[in-house]
Amino acid sequence: MPADDFTDPAAVHTFSHQSASIALSRKRASEGLYPAVDPLQSASKMATPGIIGAEHYRLAQEIRRTLTQYAELKDIIAMLGLEQLSSEDRKIVARARRLERFLTQPFFTTEQFTGIEGKSVSLQDALDGCERILRDEFKDYPESALYMIGSIAEIKGKPLVVSAPVNDTEPATQAHES
């Protein structure tokens, strides 16, 4: 796509004939979030309750809503800092950041470059993990504990270590493997 411009007339015309589009994001790649798929720019006309199931559809909509709310809060966070948000908005940010990290996946094809073993994750495991994150089941775990794991069950093996925050949008705790 020309200069990542989704409003380019050629792109708009092409997308109108497709049933799905996956948008890769340079920003997500620069943040180390792989696959660098932008879930808010990507879409599928087949993602309906009749095709993917009511529960999957409901969960997908809740994930999109959470990520959209986080995107809307990013400017406020950049200007005023995370501490200026209401407690409910801070919860939304924490959920969204945990979801972003959970939606990363170590690939078998990149194992030689990253040193991280590739993993396959079943659809049910992915849905279960997202549901549990949205219900704040892992609120006591740092978002980094969800980065590049397979099944959500893998988070239980990551110890918690307290360290200084990296920036205003990251909590003070980080997970480090021993």
N, C-alpha and C positions, 0 to 999 in steps of 0.2 A: 504494500500500500504506500502511496507517495507520502513520505515524511510523516507516517503514522496519522494521517489526517482522515478521520472517519467521516468527515463532512464533504470530502472530495466527491464530486458528482459521479465519477466512475465507480468509486467504492460504494456509494449509496445505491446506484443502479445494480451493481453486481450482488450486493448483500440482499436486495429485495427478491432475488431469484433463488437464494439458498435457503435450505431449511435449518441450517445451523452455521454459526461462525465461532471460531476460537481466536481470541485476541491475545497475542503474546505481548508482554509488557517489558520494555527496556528498564523501566523504573523497578519493577519487581525483580528482574534479573540483577540489577545493581545492588539490591538489598539482599541478594543471595537466596531468594525465594524461588525454588525450582520444583516443578515446572513453572515457568514464568507466565502462566496463564492468568489473565485479568478476569476474575469471575464476574465483575460488573459490566465489562464490555463484551463478554462472550454471551451467546444466546443460542437457544434451540427452540424451534417451533414445535418440536416433538416432546418437549418437557411439559407434559400435561398429566393430570391425574389419571386419565384413561390409558396412557401409555407407560408411564414410569411408576404408577401407583400413587394412591392418595398420601400415604405417609412420606414417601420420598419427595413428592411434590411439596408437601407442607414444610418439610425440613429444608429443602432447597430455597423456598421463599423466605424462611426465617433466617437462613444464612445470608442471603442477599440483602435482606432488610438490615441485619446487624452490620454487615460490611458497608452498606450505604450510609448508615448513621455514623459510623467511624470516619468515612471519607468526608462527611460534612463537618465533623468535629476537628479535622486535622488543621484547618486554618486557625481555629481558636487555640489549639494546643501550641501551634508554632508561635503565635503572638503572646499568649498569656501563660502558657505552661499547663501541664496536666493537673496540677493542684488547684487551678481555678475552675475546674469543671465541677458540676454537681456530683454527688456520690453515684447517682444512677448513670450519668454520662461516663464516669470513670469505669463503672462495671461494663458498659457497652464497649468501651475502648479495650479493656482487658479481654473480654470475650472475643472481639474481632481479631485482636493480635494473636490470641491463642489459636483461633481458627486459621488465620493465615499461616502460622507455623505448622499446624497439623496438616494442612493441605499440601505441604511440601512432600516430596517423595524421593528417596534415593533410587536412582536408576541403575539397572544392571550395566548398561552401556557406559555409564560415567564412573563406575567403580574404580577404574585404574587412575582416574584424574582426581577424584575426591578422597579416595581411601575409605569411603563409606560403602558397606555392602549393599547391593541392590536388593529391593524387596518388592514383592507383589502383595497388594492389599485387596481383599474382596470388597465388593460393593457394600455388603452388609456390615463389615468391620468399619468401613469409612463412614457410613451413615450412623452407626452406633457411636463412634468417636465424636462426630459432630454434634449429635444429640446430647451427649454427656457434657461436652464443652459448653453448649448453650444453656445447660441446666446448672452451670457453675460447679460441676463435680470436681473440677481440677483447679479451682480458684486459688488454692494454696500452693500450687506448683508454678514455678516461673514459666513464662511463655517459651523460653528456650528449651525446656524439657520436652516440648512437643515438636521441635524442629527435626526434620528428617527421620521420623520414626515410621514404622509400618502401622501395625495395629495399635490402638489406644492402650492396650494392655502393656505395651513396652514402657510406658511412662512410669509405671510402678518401680522399675529397676533403676531409675535415675535419682541419685541422692541430691538433696538440697544443700547448697552452700551459699552463704550470704556474702555479697560483694557490692562494691559501689556501683550505682547506676551508670549506664553508658550515656544516656541522654534523658531529656525530660519525659519522653514517652515510654521509657522502659522501667519496669519495677526494679527495686533494689536487689532482689534475689535472682540468682542465676543458677542453672543446673550445670554441673560439671561431672563428667564421667571419670571415675577413678581408675 
